[in-house]
Amino acid sequence: MNIYSEFIKNDDALLLVVDIQKVMLDLCVDAARTLKNAGALIEIAKIYNLPIIFSVHNAEKLGGVAPELLDQTSDHQILNKVEFSCFENQALCSAIEASGKKTLVIAGLETHICIFHTAALGLRMGYRVHVVADAVCSRKKLNWEIGLRRLEMAGAVISSTEMVIFELLNRAATPEFRQALPIIKTL
């Protein structure tokens, strides 16, 4: 089966929120969109009890996860790194492996650096990687575009927040769909 035609399965997915830290986010193009859509992904992850892992890049110097996102959930892990790839950091790599999930839904920044490094290495390690294009950003639009293009060529599925939500829902007229409606209406 072609990975581009596979739907995300809620029993095999993990939400990885990479380095959404205020000091870096404020420098990015489409920062508000990225923050809003990452928040929507967190909400849908809560509905389906998907594991949520936050990475922070060099928290001592750059601060922690954007508080707006942390306020949305208490059921998550936050792990610090100095590596560009989450998979180059032993604690993050171990947390992802320990989840037992093989599908990564990735949001965060920057698209051409930490998102690219994480997704590319995840692909090489055998993960199915979905990069959520409207929930990732870079300081320059060109770097965001190039990062997404290279990720797609590497084998990542480039998706949108709404696509991810509807893939996880899979159908209307369910309790989960009713819970997701307010999220969907904000997109």
Secondary structure as UniProt FT lines:
FT   TURN            3..5
FT   TURN            10..11
FT   STRAND          13..18
FT   HELIX           22..25
FT   TURN            26..27
FT   TURN            29..30
FT   HELIX           31..47
FT   TURN            48..49
FT   STRAND          52..57
FT   HELIX           59..62
FT   HELIX           67..70
FT   TURN            71..72
FT   STRAND          77..81
FT   HELIX           86..88
FT   HELIX           90..99
FT   STRAND          103..109
FT   HELIX           111..115
FT   HELIX           116..124
FT   TURN            125..126
FT   STRAND          128..137
FT   HELIX           141..154
FT   STRAND          157..159
FT   HELIX           161..169
FT   HELIX           175..185
//
